[in-house]
Amino acid sequence: MKDGVEVHGTFDVQAFYTALAAILSKRENVRISVTVTRKDQPEESERAAS
């Protein structure tokens, strides 16, 4: 039998990747920034063209 993970509630993806970027930035001594966008939303360049 396979054991799985069940999640209840919400998960702040932006906060997760921001924290991960901060950890990697400090470790690698570089500046990393993250912007999370939904896959179904058009990108900024696509919105400007329409």
C-alpha positions in Angstrom: 0.0 0.0 0.0 1.3 3.5 -0.9 1.4 6.1 1.8 0.4 9.6 0.6 0.3 13.1 1.9 -3.0 14.8 2.5 -3.0 18.6 2.8 -5.9 20.7 4.2 -6.0 24.4 4.0 -4.0 26.8 1.8 -0.4 26.9 0.8 1.3 30.3 0.1 3.4 29.5 -2.9 4.9 33.0 -3.1 6.0 32.9 0.5 7.5 29.5 0.0 9.6 30.4 -3.0 10.6 33.8 -1.4 11.9 31.9 1.6 13.7 29.4 -0.6 15.3 32.3 -2.6 16.4 34.0 0.6 18.1 30.8 1.8 19.9 30.2 -1.5 20.8 33.9 -1.8 22.6 33.8 1.6 24.3 30.5 0.9 25.5 31.4 -2.6 26.2 35.1 -1.8 24.0 36.2 -4.7 20.7 38.1 -5.0 17.7 35.9 -6.0 14.2 37.2 -6.4 11.0 35.3 -7.2 7.7 36.2 -8.8 5.0 33.6 -8.9 2.3 33.8 -11.6 -0.6 31.5 -12.3 -0.2 29.3 -15.4 -3.6 30.3 -16.7 -2.9 34.0 -16.5 -1.3 35.8 -19.5 2.2 37.1 -18.9 2.9 40.9 -18.7 4.2 41.0 -22.3 1.2 39.1 -23.6 -1.2 41.5 -21.8 0.5 44.6 -23.2 0.2 43.2 -26.8 -3.6 42.8 -26.6 
